[in-house]
């Protein structure tokens, strides 16, 4: 099932974690690699992805996090 542009979930693939459509590459893996300092080009080469795949991951993450509420407890 496509949950966002180019991002899918399927219980049979990576236990239902969001992955890039047509791959078994999880969204969180791509985000972690980028956060760890890999360039788009390095991630694309390592996981056989396109630039659009990476942009889809970033768009999904941005949309997901924009709905998050943080409550400060003091």
C-alpha positions as CSV (number, residue, x, y, z in Angstrom):
1,X,0.0,0.0,0.0
2,X,1.4,3.4,-1.0
3,X,1.2,5.7,2.1
4,X,2.9,8.7,0.5
5,X,4.4,9.5,-2.9
6,X,6.8,6.7,-3.7
7,X,6.7,5.3,-0.1
8,X,4.9,2.0,0.6
9,X,4.2,-0.4,3.4
10,X,3.6,-4.2,3.2
11,X,3.6,-6.6,6.1
12,X,5.7,-9.0,4.0
13,X,8.4,-6.4,3.4
14,X,10.6,-5.3,6.3
15,X,7.8,-6.2,8.8
16,X,5.6,-3.3,7.5
17,X,8.2,-0.6,7.8
18,X,7.9,2.2,5.2
19,X,10.1,1.5,2.3
20,X,10.8,3.1,-1.1
21,X,8.3,1.8,-3.6
22,X,9.7,-1.1,-5.6
23,X,12.6,-1.7,-3.2
24,X,13.2,-3.2,0.2
25,X,15.1,0.0,1.3
26,X,13.5,1.4,4.5
27,X,12.9,5.1,4.8
28,X,14.7,5.2,8.2
29,X,17.8,3.7,6.7
30,X,18.0,6.4,4.0
31,X,17.4,9.1,6.6
32,X,20.1,7.6,8.9
33,X,22.6,7.5,6.1
34,X,22.0,11.1,5.2
35,X,22.1,12.2,8.8
36,X,25.4,10.3,9.2
37,X,27.0,12.4,6.4
38,X,26.5,10.4,3.3
39,X,25.8,12.4,0.2
40,X,22.7,11.8,-2.0
41,X,25.1,10.4,-4.6
42,X,26.6,7.9,-2.2
43,X,23.2,6.7,-1.0
44,X,22.0,6.4,-4.5
45,X,25.0,4.3,-5.5
46,X,25.0,2.2,-2.3
47,X,21.3,1.3,-2.5
48,X,20.6,1.7,-6.3
49,X,18.2,4.6,-5.7
50,X,17.3,7.7,-7.7
51,X,17.4,11.3,-6.6
52,X,13.6,11.2,-6.7
53,X,13.6,8.3,-4.2
54,X,15.7,10.3,-1.8
55,X,13.5,13.3,-2.2
56,X,10.4,11.2,-1.6
57,X,12.0,9.9,1.7
58,X,12.7,13.5,2.8
59,X,9.2,14.6,1.9
60,X,7.6,11.7,3.7
61,X,9.7,12.4,6.8
62,X,8.9,16.1,6.7
63,X,5.2,15.4,6.4
64,X,5.3,12.8,9.2
65,X,7.2,15.0,11.6
66,X,5.1,18.1,10.9
67,X,2.2,16.4,12.6
68,X,4.2,15.5,15.7
69,X,3.3,17.3,18.9
70,X,5.9,17.9,21.6
71,X,4.7,18.4,25.1
72,X,7.2,19.9,27.6
73,X,6.8,18.6,31.1
74,X,8.6,20.5,33.8
